[in-house]
Amino acid sequence: MKPAMELRQGSTYRKDGVPYIILKADRHQSTSGKKARAAEMKFKIKDLISNKVQEITVLSTEIMDDIILDKYQMQFLYQMDGEYNFMNQETFEQIVLGEEELGDAVNYLEDEMIIQVLMYEQTPVGVELPNTVIIEVTYTEPGLKGDTIGRATKPATITTGYVLQVPLFVEIGDKIKIDTRDGEYIERAN
């Protein structure tokens, strides 16, 4: 149990038996007028069972039932009909996750990739990717010389089918580093 002001982005808590993860946390305190209000925390949260996202506001002193999700290192095996198959690296047990549990992670999953699968009471509820991944560009148009007004970028498709903006010098076959938190190009990784 922790006060709400101690919970941050990425923290998990339970309310009425349902686990939530905090996607965004902001502290607010009104100082206007004669009566200053108590500090509040504004959270953007995701229900780990239904994947519903919502925003809530609680007093910063409200006690919340923080929980720690179990993390298992698993290898991505394959995807078929929207189902993603993973194997536990210790027990060799296999589990299947849908696109709802994976969210944006589907944009970066490559065969044999090792990730952390989050479990709540032995039920998979999500995944934790590394902050960056290196993936090959499978298609992009050639950059035009002289087309450099502002930050010159072009769309590129990577091996997973995800399309992102890259600088003009990136070519088909290049390996690029991508930030998995926002889907942005970081640098060429050849």
MARKE-126538 format. One record per residue: x, y, z of N, C-alpha, C in turn; residue in three letters; chain. Coordinates in nm, 3 decimals. Atoms other than C-alpha are relative to their C-alpha. Last residue first. Layout:
N
REC     npx     npy     npz    capx    capy    capz     cpx     cpy     cpz  aa ch
REC       X       Y       Z       X       Y       Z       X       Y       Z ala  A
...
This chain:
190
REC     npx     npy     npz    capx    capy    capz     cpx     cpy     cpz  aa ch
REC  -0.081   0.091   0.083   2.489  -0.078  -3.968   0.138  -0.017   0.056 asn  A
REC  -0.075   0.092  -0.086   2.277   0.073  -3.688   0.086  -0.097  -0.079 ala  A
REC  -0.032   0.116   0.083   2.127   0.385  -3.847   0.092  -0.089   0.082 arg  A
REC  -0.122  -0.008   0.082   1.990   0.615  -3.583   0.013  -0.124  -0.086 glu  A
REC  -0.107  -0.058  -0.080   1.694   0.698  -3.356   0.125   0.020  -0.084 ile  A
REC  -0.133   0.035   0.047   1.378   0.647  -3.565   0.103   0.067   0.091 tyr  A
REC  -0.081  -0.093   0.079   1.060   0.700  -3.364   0.135  -0.059  -0.037 glu  A
REC  -0.002   0.042   0.140   0.804   0.442  -3.252   0.083   0.087  -0.089 gly  A
REC   0.076  -0.093   0.083   0.729   0.627  -2.925   0.002  -0.036  -0.149 asp  A
REC   0.096  -0.076  -0.081   0.828   0.383  -2.649  -0.082   0.095  -0.085 arg  A
REC   0.128   0.071  -0.008   0.987   0.131  -2.888  -0.104   0.075   0.081 thr  A
REC   0.045  -0.013  -0.139   1.267   0.374  -2.983  -0.138  -0.063   0.009 asp  A
REC   0.131  -0.063  -0.021   1.396   0.245  -3.318  -0.030   0.004   0.148 ile  A
REC   0.037   0.009  -0.141   1.754   0.162  -3.424  -0.126   0.081   0.019 lys  A
REC   0.018  -0.126  -0.072   1.795   0.107  -3.797  -0.040  -0.028   0.145 ile  A
REC   0.055   0.030  -0.132   1.937  -0.175  -4.008  -0.008   0.131   0.076 lys  A
REC  -0.064  -0.061  -0.118   1.980  -0.077  -4.371  -0.067  -0.051   0.126 asp  A
REC  -0.107   0.087  -0.049   1.854  -0.325  -4.632   0.075   0.057   0.119 gly  A
REC   0.046   0.137  -0.018   1.649  -0.068  -4.826   0.119  -0.086   0.043 ile  A
REC   0.033   0.077   0.121   1.803   0.277  -4.782  -0.052  -0.139   0.036 glu  A
REC   0.028   0.141  -0.031   1.827   0.546  -4.513  -0.047  -0.072  -0.125 val  A
REC  -0.114   0.086   0.034   1.985   0.870  -4.645  -0.024  -0.148   0.030 phe  A
REC  -0.009   0.032   0.142   1.651   1.059  -4.655   0.112  -0.097  -0.035 leu  A
REC  -0.071  -0.099   0.082   1.600   1.044  -4.277   0.016  -0.047  -0.145 pro  A
REC  -0.145   0.010  -0.013   1.336   0.803  -4.142   0.065   0.111  -0.082 val  A
REC  -0.075  -0.103   0.072   0.960   0.823  -4.079   0.149  -0.014   0.030 gln  A
REC  -0.040  -0.115  -0.079   0.787   0.503  -3.971   0.078   0.097  -0.086 leu  A
REC  -0.051  -0.110   0.081   0.595   0.214  -4.127   0.031   0.118   0.092 val  A
REC   0.023  -0.132  -0.059   0.546  -0.116  -3.942   0.065   0.107  -0.087 tyr  A
REC   0.109  -0.065   0.072   0.539  -0.427  -4.163  -0.032   0.139   0.053 gly  A
REC   0.126   0.035  -0.066   0.745  -0.637  -3.920  -0.121   0.059  -0.071 thr  A
REC   0.034   0.142   0.021   1.049  -0.630  -4.152  -0.132  -0.042   0.063 thr  A
REC  -0.097   0.092  -0.058   1.054  -0.247  -4.157  -0.052  -0.144  -0.013 ile  A
REC   0.065   0.119  -0.056   0.869  -0.011  -4.390   0.109  -0.093   0.052 thr  A
REC  -0.073   0.125   0.021   1.012   0.337  -4.448  -0.077  -0.112   0.067 ala  A
REC   0.052   0.121  -0.064   0.838   0.674  -4.490   0.087  -0.122  -0.034 pro  A
REC   0.082   0.075   0.096   1.052   0.977  -4.580  -0.054  -0.123   0.073 lys  A
REC   0.023   0.140  -0.028   1.224   1.247  -4.379  -0.085  -0.062  -0.109 thr  A
REC   0.042   0.080   0.114   1.378   1.590  -4.431  -0.010  -0.148   0.037 ala  A
REC  -0.049   0.134  -0.035   1.387   1.796  -4.114  -0.052  -0.096  -0.106 arg  A
REC   0.039   0.048  -0.133   1.342   2.143  -4.254   0.063  -0.135   0.028 gly  A
REC   0.061  -0.111  -0.072   1.381   2.185  -4.630  -0.049  -0.052   0.134 ile  A
REC  -0.042  -0.006  -0.141   1.613   1.907  -4.739  -0.055   0.122   0.073 thr  A
REC   0.129   0.000  -0.070   1.489   1.786  -5.076   0.025   0.005   0.150 asp  A
REC   0.051  -0.136  -0.006   1.812   1.886  -5.252  -0.133   0.011   0.072 gly  A
REC  -0.101  -0.099  -0.038   1.888   1.530  -5.348  -0.063   0.138  -0.004 lys  A
REC  -0.033  -0.092   0.108   1.577   1.310  -5.355   0.102   0.102   0.047 leu  A
REC   0.008  -0.141  -0.038   1.571   1.017  -5.114   0.040   0.088  -0.117 gly  A
REC  -0.130  -0.068  -0.005   1.505   0.674  -5.266  -0.020   0.147   0.038 pro  A
REC  -0.029  -0.068   0.126   1.169   0.529  -5.166   0.140   0.062   0.009 glu  A
REC   0.007  -0.146  -0.010   1.162   0.289  -4.874   0.034   0.058  -0.136 thr  A
REC   0.040  -0.083   0.113   1.112  -0.084  -4.833   0.003   0.147   0.038 tyr  A
REC   0.031   0.085   0.116   1.247  -0.370  -4.621  -0.044   0.081  -0.121 thr  A
REC   0.094  -0.069   0.088   1.428  -0.164  -4.355  -0.023  -0.088  -0.121 val  A
REC  -0.038  -0.030   0.138   1.596  -0.398  -4.105  -0.112   0.070  -0.076 glu  A
REC   0.080   0.073   0.098   1.529  -0.384  -3.730   0.038   0.047  -0.140 ile  A
REC  -0.066  -0.020   0.129   1.735  -0.282  -3.427  -0.070  -0.091  -0.101 ile  A
REC  -0.019   0.122   0.078   1.527  -0.242  -3.112   0.071   0.037  -0.130 val  A
REC  -0.035  -0.013   0.142   1.523   0.023  -2.842   0.013  -0.137  -0.062 thr  A
REC   0.028  -0.137   0.044   1.359   0.063  -2.500   0.032   0.022  -0.147 asn  A
REC  -0.116  -0.086  -0.026   1.350  -0.317  -2.456  -0.031   0.141  -0.053 pro  A
REC  -0.104   0.007   0.102   0.994  -0.446  -2.469   0.125   0.072   0.048 leu  A
REC  -0.094  -0.110  -0.020   0.767  -0.513  -2.172   0.112  -0.019  -0.101 glu  A
REC  -0.142   0.026   0.023   0.465  -0.728  -2.243   0.081   0.125   0.027 val  A
REC  -0.072  -0.095   0.084   0.104  -0.747  -2.134   0.145  -0.041  -0.016 gly  A
REC   0.076  -0.124   0.017  -0.161  -0.918  -1.923   0.071   0.103  -0.087 val  A
REC  -0.078  -0.102   0.071  -0.055  -1.284  -1.915  -0.085   0.125  -0.026 pro  A
REC   0.066  -0.034   0.126  -0.256  -1.471  -1.647   0.083   0.107  -0.071 thr  A
REC  -0.028   0.101   0.102  -0.059  -1.648  -1.370  -0.076   0.022  -0.132 gln  A
REC   0.062   0.125  -0.047  -0.208  -1.420  -1.100   0.004  -0.107  -0.109 glu  A
REC   0.076  -0.032  -0.120  -0.105  -1.113  -1.300  -0.076  -0.126   0.039 tyr  A
REC   0.106   0.091  -0.043   0.167  -1.185  -1.557  -0.063   0.052   0.129 met  A
REC   0.051  -0.035  -0.132   0.389  -0.949  -1.755  -0.118  -0.090   0.035 leu  A
REC   0.145   0.011  -0.001   0.583  -1.100  -2.047  -0.047   0.023   0.143 val  A
REC   0.057   0.029  -0.131   0.941  -0.973  -2.076  -0.152  -0.007  -0.013 gln  A
REC   0.067  -0.112  -0.068   1.091  -0.995  -2.424  -0.047  -0.045   0.138 ile  A
REC   0.024   0.026  -0.142   1.335  -1.215  -2.622  -0.061   0.125   0.063 ile  A
REC  -0.026  -0.114  -0.088   1.310  -1.193  -3.003  -0.036  -0.036   0.144 met  A
REC  -0.105   0.032  -0.097   1.319  -1.535  -3.177   0.038   0.117   0.092 glu  A
REC  -0.019   0.138  -0.042   1.106  -1.413  -3.470   0.122  -0.013   0.090 asp  A
REC  -0.062   0.081   0.104   1.062  -1.035  -3.479   0.021  -0.140   0.055 glu  A
REC  -0.028   0.141  -0.027   0.824  -0.828  -3.270   0.057  -0.071  -0.122 leu  A
REC  -0.144   0.024  -0.016   0.856  -0.452  -3.325   0.037  -0.145   0.021 tyr  A
REC  -0.077  -0.071   0.102   0.517  -0.331  -3.450   0.148  -0.037   0.001 asn  A
REC   0.007   0.079   0.123   0.334  -0.598  -3.245   0.082   0.065  -0.112 val  A
REC  -0.113   0.093   0.007   0.461  -0.417  -2.932  -0.001  -0.082  -0.128 ala  A
REC  -0.097  -0.044   0.100   0.212  -0.137  -3.003   0.119  -0.094  -0.015 asp  A
REC   0.003  -0.143   0.036  -0.062  -0.322  -2.811   0.100   0.032  -0.110 gly  A
REC  -0.130  -0.046   0.048   0.050  -0.669  -2.699   0.004   0.149  -0.032 leu  A
REC  -0.097   0.004  -0.109  -0.249  -0.762  -2.482   0.134   0.061  -0.042 glu  A
REC   0.046  -0.090  -0.107  -0.500  -0.648  -2.745   0.101   0.005   0.114 glu  A
REC  -0.045  -0.136   0.028  -0.298  -0.806  -3.031  -0.042   0.097   0.110 glu  A
REC   0.066  -0.067   0.111  -0.355  -1.148  -2.878   0.054   0.142  -0.018 gly  A
REC   0.054  -0.133  -0.031  -0.119  -1.347  -2.660  -0.063   0.056  -0.126 leu  A
REC   0.047  -0.074   0.116  -0.051  -1.723  -2.676  -0.057   0.133   0.049 val  A
REC   0.124  -0.075  -0.021   0.155  -1.912  -2.421  -0.034   0.076  -0.128 ile  A
REC   0.040  -0.097   0.102   0.420  -2.183  -2.446  -0.131   0.066   0.037 gln  A
REC   0.146  -0.006   0.014   0.595  -2.361  -2.159  -0.034   0.107  -0.104 glu  A
REC   0.034   0.038   0.138   0.970  -2.408  -2.218  -0.151  -0.010  -0.023 phe  A
REC   0.084   0.120  -0.008   1.015  -2.389  -1.837  -0.036  -0.057  -0.137 thr  A
REC  -0.041   0.090  -0.108   1.307  -2.144  -1.823  -0.077  -0.132  -0.004 glu  A
REC  -0.139   0.041   0.016   1.290  -1.946  -2.150   0.048  -0.097   0.108 gln  A
REC  -0.072  -0.034  -0.122   0.908  -1.932  -2.148   0.142  -0.057  -0.012 asn  A
REC  -0.047   0.113  -0.080   0.790  -1.969  -2.509   0.081   0.052   0.119 met  A
REC  -0.123  -0.024  -0.075   0.576  -1.715  -2.694   0.036  -0.125   0.079 phe  A
REC  -0.044   0.112  -0.083   0.305  -1.742  -2.961   0.137   0.026   0.061 asn  A
REC  -0.145  -0.004  -0.010   0.130  -1.436  -3.104   0.045  -0.104   0.103 tyr  A
REC  -0.044   0.056  -0.126  -0.230  -1.474  -3.220   0.152  -0.012  -0.001 glu  A
REC   0.013  -0.098  -0.108  -0.359  -1.241  -3.490   0.037  -0.053   0.137 gly  A
REC   0.138  -0.046  -0.014  -0.420  -1.525  -3.738  -0.019   0.093   0.120 asp  A
REC   0.093   0.060   0.095  -0.074  -1.676  -3.687  -0.140   0.048   0.033 met  A
REC   0.132  -0.062  -0.004   0.231  -1.516  -3.528  -0.088  -0.068  -0.104 gln  A
REC   0.065  -0.028   0.128   0.556  -1.697  -3.446  -0.136   0.064   0.024 tyr  A
REC  -0.017   0.110   0.095   0.809  -1.786  -3.177  -0.058   0.032  -0.137 leu  A
REC   0.108  -0.005   0.099   0.862  -1.479  -2.957   0.028  -0.108  -0.104 phe  A
REC  -0.045  -0.016   0.137   1.095  -1.582  -2.674  -0.121   0.000  -0.093 gln  A
REC   0.056   0.091   0.100   0.995  -1.531  -2.315   0.050   0.036  -0.138 met  A
REC  -0.073  -0.020   0.125   1.154  -1.385  -2.002  -0.050  -0.104  -0.100 gln  A
REC  -0.065   0.121   0.050   0.889  -1.392  -1.733   0.067   0.030  -0.133 tyr  A
REC  -0.058  -0.016   0.134   0.782  -1.094  -1.528   0.072  -0.130  -0.036 lys  A
REC  -0.106   0.096   0.028   0.545  -1.122  -1.232   0.048   0.021  -0.143 asp  A
REC   0.034   0.107   0.093   0.349  -0.805  -1.170   0.119  -0.094  -0.015 leu  A
REC  -0.113   0.027   0.089   0.420  -0.603  -0.860  -0.040  -0.117  -0.087 ile  A
REC  -0.033   0.141   0.021   0.121  -0.454  -0.688   0.123  -0.009  -0.090 ile  A
REC  -0.098   0.024   0.106   0.032  -0.117  -0.540   0.034  -0.148  -0.007 asp  A
REC  -0.053   0.136  -0.015  -0.290  -0.105  -0.335   0.097  -0.029  -0.115 asp  A
REC   0.032   0.088   0.111  -0.352   0.269  -0.323   0.073  -0.132   0.017 met  A
REC  -0.079   0.123  -0.004  -0.368   0.499  -0.020  -0.048  -0.095  -0.110 ile  A
REC   0.081   0.121   0.003  -0.507   0.843  -0.100   0.090  -0.123  -0.008 glu  A
REC  -0.018   0.075  -0.124  -0.259   1.116   0.001  -0.081  -0.129   0.003 thr  A
REC  -0.137   0.052  -0.003  -0.221   1.258  -0.352   0.026  -0.083   0.126 ser  A
REC  -0.081  -0.081  -0.091  -0.599   1.290  -0.375   0.138  -0.063   0.010 leu  A
REC   0.010   0.041  -0.140  -0.729   1.104  -0.679   0.082   0.097   0.085 val  A
REC  -0.063  -0.096  -0.088  -0.802   1.197  -1.041  -0.025  -0.045   0.143 thr  A
REC   0.059  -0.017  -0.132  -0.876   0.936  -1.306   0.076   0.107   0.076 ile  A
REC  -0.070  -0.097  -0.084  -0.819   0.901  -1.680  -0.074   0.014   0.132 glu  A
REC   0.082  -0.109  -0.055  -0.921   0.594  -1.877   0.088   0.095   0.080 gln  A
REC  -0.080  -0.111  -0.049  -0.778   0.317  -2.095  -0.094   0.110   0.049 val  A
REC   0.067  -0.129   0.008  -0.962  -0.015  -2.137   0.089   0.108   0.062 lys  A
REC  -0.080  -0.092   0.081  -0.727  -0.312  -2.190  -0.067   0.135  -0.020 asn  A
REC   0.082  -0.037   0.116  -0.999  -0.547  -2.048   0.073   0.091  -0.099 ser  A
REC   0.085   0.112   0.039  -0.773  -0.734  -1.803  -0.078   0.034  -0.128 ile  A
REC  -0.080   0.107   0.059  -0.481  -0.493  -1.763  -0.081  -0.123  -0.039 leu  A
REC   0.048   0.122  -0.064  -0.710  -0.191  -1.711   0.073  -0.117  -0.069 asp  A
REC   0.048   0.105   0.090  -0.502   0.099  -1.841  -0.037  -0.122   0.084 lys  A
REC  -0.021   0.140  -0.039  -0.450   0.420  -1.648  -0.057  -0.095  -0.104 ile  A
REC   0.056   0.066   0.117  -0.400   0.790  -1.724   0.033  -0.147   0.024 lys  A
REC  -0.058   0.119   0.061  -0.346   0.932  -1.378  -0.073  -0.035  -0.128 phe  A
REC   0.080   0.034   0.118  -0.408   1.277  -1.234   0.073  -0.113  -0.070 lys  A
REC  -0.074   0.072   0.103  -0.272   1.309  -0.882  -0.097  -0.031  -0.113 met  A
REC   0.067   0.111   0.066  -0.415   1.570  -0.651   0.095  -0.065  -0.099 glu  A
REC  -0.066   0.048   0.121  -0.270   1.813  -0.398  -0.073  -0.122  -0.054 ala  A
REC  -0.102   0.103  -0.024  -0.518   1.950  -0.146   0.059  -0.044  -0.134 ala  A
REC   0.047   0.139  -0.007  -0.703   2.264  -0.241   0.116  -0.094   0.026 arg  A
REC  -0.077   0.087   0.088  -0.587   2.614  -0.156  -0.048  -0.143   0.019 ala  A
REC  -0.005   0.138  -0.045  -0.864   2.819   0.000   0.078  -0.086  -0.100 lys  A
REC  -0.034   0.003  -0.142  -0.816   3.193  -0.036   0.019  -0.142   0.051 lys  A
REC   0.106  -0.029  -0.097  -0.805   3.183  -0.413   0.047  -0.012   0.143 gly  A
REC   0.076  -0.123   0.023  -0.557   3.015  -0.643  -0.108   0.016   0.107 ser  A
REC  -0.042  -0.098  -0.101  -0.305   2.763  -0.516  -0.077   0.130  -0.016 thr  A
REC   0.054  -0.133   0.024  -0.447   2.458  -0.693   0.045   0.093   0.113 ser  A
REC   0.045  -0.062  -0.124  -0.225   2.153  -0.671  -0.045   0.142  -0.032 gln  A
REC   0.060  -0.133   0.012  -0.162   1.910  -0.953  -0.038   0.051   0.138 his  A
REC   0.041  -0.053  -0.130   0.063   1.604  -0.981  -0.051   0.142  -0.021 arg  A
REC  -0.026  -0.143  -0.019   0.078   1.423  -1.315  -0.051   0.043   0.136 asp  A
REC   0.029  -0.050  -0.134   0.105   1.049  -1.390   0.040   0.146   0.010 ala  A
REC  -0.046  -0.138  -0.016   0.087   0.879  -1.730  -0.042   0.047   0.138 lys  A
REC  -0.064  -0.040   0.125   0.048   0.516  -1.839   0.058   0.142   0.010 leu  A
REC   0.006  -0.145   0.018  -0.027   0.382  -1.491   0.080   0.036  -0.125 ile  A
REC  -0.134  -0.056   0.016  -0.094   0.009  -1.503  -0.016   0.148  -0.028 ile  A
REC  -0.015  -0.113   0.091  -0.414  -0.135  -1.360   0.148   0.035  -0.011 tyr  A
REC  -0.131  -0.065   0.008  -0.500  -0.469  -1.196   0.002   0.111  -0.105 pro  A
REC  -0.042  -0.020   0.139  -0.865  -0.545  -1.112   0.137   0.068  -0.002 val  A
REC  -0.046   0.124   0.059  -0.954  -0.695  -0.772   0.047   0.010  -0.143 gly  A
REC   0.114   0.092   0.014  -1.161  -0.393  -0.666   0.040  -0.129  -0.072 asp  A
REC   0.120  -0.060  -0.060  -0.858  -0.169  -0.724  -0.116  -0.092  -0.031 lys  A
REC   0.122   0.079   0.010  -0.510  -0.310  -0.789  -0.112   0.077   0.069 arg  A
REC   0.078   0.007  -0.124  -0.193  -0.116  -0.863  -0.127  -0.078  -0.026 tyr  A
REC   0.122   0.077   0.011   0.086  -0.104  -1.121  -0.069  -0.003   0.136 thr  A
REC   0.042   0.066  -0.124   0.356   0.156  -1.165  -0.128  -0.078  -0.024 ser  A
REC  -0.050   0.136  -0.004   0.479   0.224  -1.520  -0.036  -0.075   0.127 gly  A
REC   0.025   0.068   0.127   0.438   0.600  -1.491   0.065  -0.137   0.005 gln  A
REC  -0.052  -0.067   0.120   0.469   0.688  -1.124  -0.044  -0.075  -0.125 arg  A
REC   0.015   0.080   0.121   0.308   0.600  -0.791   0.041   0.083  -0.121 leu  A
REC  -0.120   0.080   0.020   0.446   0.774  -0.481  -0.007  -0.088  -0.125 glu  A
REC  -0.111  -0.086   0.045   0.187   1.057  -0.488   0.129  -0.079  -0.024 met  A
REC   0.006  -0.022   0.145  -0.094   0.797  -0.475   0.119   0.081  -0.050 ala  A
REC   0.079  -0.117   0.036   0.006   0.694  -0.121   0.009   0.024  -0.151 pro  A
REC  -0.078  -0.123   0.012   0.137   0.339  -0.104  -0.095   0.116  -0.022 lys  A
REC   0.085  -0.118   0.000   0.000   0.000   0.000   0.089   0.124   0.000 met  A
